[in-house]
Amino acid sequence: QVQLVESGGGLVQAGDSLRLSCAASGRTFSNYNMGWFRQAPGKEREFVAVVTRISLIYYADSVRGRFTISRDNAKNTVTLQMKGLKPEDTAIYYCAASDEASFGKPRVYNYWGQGTQVTVSS
């Protein structure tokens, strides 16, 4: 089992920045691909970014250049730095862990955090 706890969400204005953190406990953190997903009201959960177990990084087109994902295996944490936030970034953001080779779809993630709300006002 892996337990994930997100923090750092909040209400900000367009153009502002936020830093989301995810603290992991349980099994060996470094063995997992760590992803961030988000889900807006009435929409499906969508991929935001991933940092793989070998530290490869991929972003959704909608956030590339504005968001930065990183991991610290010594501290069992993964961080999502968000800059230039837009109202369309408003969603619940979830941290997730996967031990599978692929990483773009929610179904390949074994463990999920409870989510943290990010609201961007215009």
Helices and strands as residue ranges (DSSP letters): E 2-7, E 10-13, E 18-26, G 29-31, E 33-39, E 46-51, E 57-59, E 67-72, E 77-82, G 87-89, E 91-98, G 106-108, E 111-112, E 116-121
